[in-house]
Amino acid sequence: MDNWMTIRFYVLASSFLFLTGCATDLTTDAEADISNASETAEVSEIGNGQGGPEGEGMQMQSEPKDSIIDIVEESAENNATESKSKAELAAAFLDTLSDDEKEQVSYDFTEENAAHWTNLPANSQNRNGVALGDLSEESVGAALALAKASLSEQGYETMINIIRADEFLTTDTGRTEWGSGLYYIAILGEPSDKDTWMLQISGHHLAENIVFHGEEVSATPQFTGTEPRTFELNGTLYAPIETRRKGMYSIIESLDEEQLAEAEIDQTFSDVVVGADSDGEFPEESEGILYTDLNEEQQELVKTAIKAWVGDADEDTAQELLEVYLSDDALATTYIGWSGSTDYNDIGSYVRIDGPRLWLEIASQQGVGYNSDDNAEAHFHTVWRDKLADYGGAFSE
């Protein structure tokens, strides 16, 4: 595949890479408010299985599902080293499924199918695949083993902590549009050690879109978020997005008044700009303060923030991407920007890192589960994009 070869070339020769995003209009407050409102609105159905987003066999996915939290916890405690390849683990997962389940989980690897993902809860928008809560314990265990092998230890911890947050949310509020069983798995293409295929795992505040092509792996687009920001489940305190939040806001908190003014973005946002259904919609021009206008200590904070996302990918992929994102040439055209507020507790607070390839965002949103006067709290949405290698670069122009 030509794009995979191109990506590999850029990894090895990153100092010559100067890419710009695709032209589009930015998300305004009004547009984002409409998007936010959809978190609690029921929308149209989509197809499943080989039908893809516009296929047949439409069904709503919003019915409550069985909790999988006990299997998640067992997976978290299992420290055994996995010897099987990702393709072998995918095949092992598929072997646990019934024929109907295989049909639900299997898709062609097309741009339309790959781009069909969402961070919204299941009562707002359907997604590809089958709910983990509808599968047998054996199948859920096999699905989690595949996910665990496809991510780093940090990445898997991020994923299951977001699932834990949704389990807490449904238990604490009594609302059934959330819960650990409402996370979905889909496989696009035929799992192979040579050819291109894709693993999707998604649910409320989570979208993992991992593309494999032989030894090459693409980890983006990735959406992560959480509500509440911190919570206690089974006696353990969790904060799924804390490393990302601390990484971004440590940069902003380090800026002096002049730097803050330079870093401020004119527009304000109520959500991430290049989230679901926004492939390639990067701003025409970068805004913010250049990495090279920061002092050495501040530059290190930028690198730490970048690693908070990229470290979710498997070790080899993360290392290759960091060589690109943190190269001198890339950092020379990397911008850090903020808008709305520099206080992450404020709804509308927003921070981004915008490089030649790298795109990171974190946005503080109005709470959905916790939004009354007594317990109102902003919650976080984040996205990681690669302007060249989203979906493995398979659909890049």
C-alpha positions in Angstrom: 0.0 0.0 0.0 1.6 3.3 -1.2 0.4 5.4 1.8 1.9 3.0 4.3 5.2 3.2 2.5 4.9 7.0 2.5 4.2 7.0 6.2 7.2 4.8 6.8 9.3 7.2 4.8 8.1 10.2 6.9 8.9 8.3 10.1 12.5 7.8 9.0 12.9 11.2 7.4 10.8 13.3 9.6 13.0 16.4 9.4 11.8 17.0 5.8 8.1 16.8 6.7 6.0 19.9 6.5 2.3 19.1 6.1 -0.7 21.3 6.5 -4.3 20.4 7.5 -7.3 20.3 5.1 -9.2 23.5 4.8 -12.5 23.8 6.7 -14.5 26.0 8.9 -13.9 25.7 12.6 -16.6 24.6 15.1 -18.3 27.6 16.6 -20.0 27.7 20.0 -23.4 27.5 18.4 -22.4 24.4 16.3 -20.8 22.8 19.3 -23.8 23.4 21.5 -25.9 21.6 18.9 -23.4 18.7 19.0 -23.5 18.6 22.8 -27.2 18.6 22.8 -27.1 15.4 20.8 -25.5 13.6 23.8 -29.0 13.2 25.2 -31.1 13.0 22.0 -32.1 9.9 20.2 -31.2 9.9 16.5 -31.6 7.8 13.4 -30.5 4.2 13.2 -27.6 2.8 11.2 -26.8 -0.6 9.8 -24.5 -3.2 11.3 -22.3 -5.9 10.0 -21.2 -5.9 6.4 -23.9 -3.3 5.6 -21.8 -0.5 7.2 -23.2 2.8 8.1 -25.8 2.8 5.4 -26.4 -0.9 5.3 -29.4 -3.1 6.1 -30.2 -4.8 9.4 -30.7 -1.6 11.2 -31.3 -1.7 15.0 -31.0 0.6 17.8 -28.1 0.0 20.2 -29.5 1.9 23.2 -31.0 -0.9 25.2 -29.2 -1.6 28.6 -26.6 -4.3 28.4 -25.1 -6.7 30.9 -22.2 -5.3 32.8 -18.8 -6.6 31.8 -16.9 -4.8 34.7 -15.9 -8.1 36.4 -14.3 -9.4 33.2 -12.6 -6.0 32.7 -11.1 -6.2 36.2 -9.9 -9.8 35.6 -8.2 -8.6 32.4 -6.6 -5.7 34.2 -5.1 -8.1 36.8 -3.8 -10.5 34.1 -0.1 -9.7 33.6 0.7 -12.7 31.3 2.7 -11.8 28.2 0.8 -12.4 25.0 2.7 -14.4 22.4 0.1 -14.4 19.6 0.1 -11.8 16.9 -2.7 -9.2 16.7 -4.2 -11.1 13.7 -4.1 -14.4 15.6 -5.8 -12.7 18.6 -8.5 -11.3 16.3 -9.1 -14.7 14.7 -9.3 -16.2 18.2 -11.9 -13.6 19.1 -13.9 -14.3 16.0 -13.8 -18.0 16.7 -15.7 -17.5 19.9 -18.6 -15.9 18.1 -21.8 -17.3 16.7 -22.4 -16.8 13.0 -24.8 -14.0 13.7 -22.3 -12.3 16.0 -19.6 -12.6 13.4 -21.8 -10.9 10.8 -22.5 -8.1 13.3 -18.8 -7.5 14.1 -17.3 -7.9 10.6 -17.1 -5.0 8.0 -15.3 -4.3 4.8 -12.3 -1.9 5.3 -13.7 1.1 3.5 -13.4 4.8 4.2 -17.1 5.0 5.0 -17.0 2.2 7.5 -13.7 3.3 9.1 -14.9 6.8 9.6 -18.1 5.7 11.3 -17.4 6.1 15.0 -18.6 8.3 17.7 -17.9 9.2 21.3 -21.6 9.7 22.1 -23.6 7.3 24.3 -25.6 4.5 22.6 -28.9 6.3 22.8 -27.5 9.2 20.7 -25.8 7.5 17.8 -25.2 3.9 16.7 -21.7 2.7 16.0 -20.1 -0.2 14.2 -20.0 -3.7 15.7 -21.5 -5.6 18.6 -21.9 -4.6 22.2 -19.5 -6.4 24.6 -22.5 -6.7 27.0 -24.2 -8.9 24.4 -21.4 -11.4 24.2 -20.4 -14.4 26.2 -17.7 -14.1 28.9 -15.3 -16.0 26.6 -15.9 -13.6 23.8 -15.5 -10.5 26.0 -12.3 -11.9 27.4 -11.0 -12.5 23.9 -12.0 -9.0 22.8 -10.2 -7.5 25.7 -7.1 -9.6 25.1 -7.0 -8.2 21.5 -7.4 -4.7 22.8 -4.7 -5.1 25.4 -2.2 -6.5 22.9 -3.0 -3.6 20.5 -2.3 -0.9 23.0 0.5 -0.1 25.4 0.0 -0.7 29.1 -0.8 3.0 29.4 -3.2 2.8 26.5 -5.1 -0.2 27.8 -5.3 1.4 31.3 -6.7 4.6 29.7 -9.3 2.5 27.8 -10.5 0.4 30.7 -10.6 3.5 33.1 -13.0 5.1 30.7 -15.1 2.0 30.7 -14.9 2.0 34.5 -16.1 5.7 34.5 -19.2 4.7 32.5 -19.9 1.8 34.9 -19.7 4.3 37.8 -21.9 6.8 35.9 -24.7 4.4 35.3 -24.5 3.0 38.9 -24.4 6.4 40.5 -27.1 8.1 38.4 -29.3 5.1 37.6 -29.4 6.1 34.0 -29.2 3.2 31.5 -27.7 4.9 28.4 -24.3 4.4 30.0 -22.5 1.3 31.3 -19.6 -1.0 30.7 -21.7 -3.3 28.5 -22.3 -0.6 26.0 -18.8 -0.6 24.5 -18.6 -2.0 21.0 -16.1 -4.0 19.0 -15.8 -4.2 15.2 -13.2 -5.6 12.8 -12.9 -4.1 9.4 -11.2 -6.2 6.8 -9.7 -9.7 7.2 -7.3 -10.0 10.1 -3.9 -10.7 8.6 -0.2 -10.4 9.4 0.4 -8.9 6.0 -2.7 -7.1 4.7 -4.6 -4.1 6.0 -7.3 -4.5 8.6 -8.7 -2.4 11.4 -9.9 -2.8 15.0 -12.5 -0.5 16.4 -13.4 -0.3 20.0 -15.8 2.4 21.0 -18.4 3.6 23.4 -19.3 6.7 25.5 -16.1 8.9 25.6 -14.0 6.3 23.8 -13.0 5.6 20.2 -10.0 3.4 19.4 -9.4 3.2 15.7 -6.3 1.0 15.2 -5.2 0.0 11.7 -2.7 -2.8 11.1 -0.6 -3.4 7.9 2.0 -6.0 8.6 4.3 -4.5 11.2 2.9 -1.0 10.7 0.3 0.2 13.1 -1.8 3.4 13.1 -3.4 4.5 16.4 -5.5 7.4 15.2 -8.0 8.9 15.3 -8.4 8.4 19.0 -11.1 9.9 21.2 -10.9 9.8 24.9 -13.0 11.5 27.6 -14.6 11.0 31.0 -17.5 11.9 33.2 -17.0 12.3 36.0 -13.4 13.5 36.0 -12.6 11.5 39.1 -14.5 8.7 40.7 -14.2 5.8 43.1 -15.1 2.3 42.0 -14.7 -0.8 44.2 -12.5 1.2 46.6 -10.1 2.5 44.0 -9.9 6.2 42.9 -9.7 6.8 39.1 -9.0 9.8 37.0 -8.9 8.6 33.4 -7.9 11.8 31.7 -5.8 13.4 34.4 -2.4 12.8 32.7 -3.7 14.5 29.5 -5.3 17.3 31.5 -2.2 17.9 33.6 0.0 17.8 30.5 -1.9 20.4 28.6 -2.8 22.8 31.4 0.8 22.7 32.8 1.9 24.3 29.6 -0.8 27.0 29.8 -0.1 27.6 33.5 3.6 28.2 32.7 3.0 31.0 30.3 3.5 34.6 31.3 1.0 37.3 30.3 2.7 38.1 27.0 2.9 34.4 26.0 -0.8 33.8 27.1 -1.9 36.6 24.8 0.1 35.2 21.9 -1.3 31.7 22.6 -4.9 32.7 22.8 -7.1 31.6 19.8 -9.7 34.1 18.6 -12.5 31.6 18.4 -14.1 29.8 21.4 -15.2 26.2 21.4 -17.6 24.0 23.4 -16.1 20.7 22.1 -13.1 19.4 20.2 -12.9 20.7 16.7 -11.7 17.5 14.8 -13.8 14.9 16.6 -16.2 12.3 15.1 -17.5 13.0 11.6 -14.8 15.6 11.1 -12.0 13.8 9.3 -9.5 16.1 7.8 -11.3 19.3 9.0 -8.2 21.0 10.4 -8.0 24.8 10.4 -6.4 26.4 7.4 -4.0 28.3 9.5 -2.4 27.3 12.8 -3.0 29.6 15.8 -1.2 30.0 19.1 2.3 30.4 20.3 5.1 28.6 18.5 7.0 25.9 20.4 10.2 27.7 19.6 9.0 30.8 21.4 8.9 28.9 24.7 11.7 28.5 27.1 13.4 25.1 27.7 11.3 24.3 30.7 8.1 25.1 28.8 9.2 23.1 25.8 9.7 20.0 28.0 6.1 20.5 29.2 5.0 20.3 25.6 6.8 17.1 25.0 5.4 15.6 28.2 1.8 16.6 27.1 2.4 14.9 23.7 3.5 11.7 25.3 0.4 11.6 27.4 -1.5 10.7 24.2 1.1 9.0 22.0 2.1 6.7 24.8 -1.2 4.9 24.4 0.0 3.3 21.2 2.0 0.1 21.3 5.7 0.7 22.2 7.1 0.5 18.6 4.4 2.7 17.1 4.7 5.3 19.9 8.5 5.5 19.5 8.2 6.0 15.7 5.6 8.7 16.1 7.5 10.5 18.8 10.5 10.6 16.5 8.3 12.4 14.0 6.3 14.7 16.3 9.3 15.7 18.4 11.8 16.2 15.6 13.4 19.7 15.5 11.7 20.5 12.2 8.3 19.4 13.4 8.5 21.3 16.7 9.6 24.4 14.8 6.2 24.6 13.3 4.2 23.3 16.3 1.7 25.7 17.9 0.1 25.6 21.4 -3.2 27.4 21.7 -6.0 28.0 24.2 -9.4 29.7 24.2 -12.3 30.3 26.5 -10.5 30.1 29.8 -7.2 29.0 31.2 -9.0 27.2 34.0 -10.0 23.7 33.1 -12.9 23.9 35.6 -14.6 26.4 33.4 -17.0 25.1 30.7 -15.6 26.2 27.4 -11.9 26.0 28.4 -10.0 24.6 25.5 -6.3 23.7 24.7 -4.7 22.3 21.6 -1.3 21.3 20.2 -1.1 21.7 16.4 2.0 20.4 14.5 2.8 19.4 10.9 1.2 16.0 11.6 0.2 16.0 15.2 -3.2 17.3 16.4 -4.2 17.2 20.1 -7.2 18.8 21.7 -8.8 18.9 25.2 -12.1 20.6 25.8 -14.1 21.2 29.1 -17.7 20.5 28.4 -21.0 21.0 30.3 -21.7 17.9 32.4 -24.4 15.5 31.3 -24.7 13.1 34.2 -23.8 15.8 36.7 -25.2 19.2 35.6 -27.5 20.4 38.4 -26.5 23.4 40.6 -25.5 21.1 43.4 -23.2 18.8 41.4 -22.5 20.6 38.2 -19.0 19.8 36.9 -17.2 20.3 33.6 -16.0 17.0 32.0 -13.3 16.4 29.4 -13.3 15.5 25.8 -10.0 14.9 24.0 -8.9 13.8 20.6 -5.6 12.7 19.0 -5.3 13.0 15.2 -2.4 12.4 12.8 -2.9 14.6 9.7 -1.1 12.0 7.5 -1.7 8.7 9.2 -5.3 8.6 10.5 -6.7 5.2 9.5 -3.2 4.2 8.5 -3.1 6.8 5.8 -5.3 4.5 3.7 -7.7 7.3 2.7 -5.3 10.2 2.7 -5.1 12.2 -0.5 
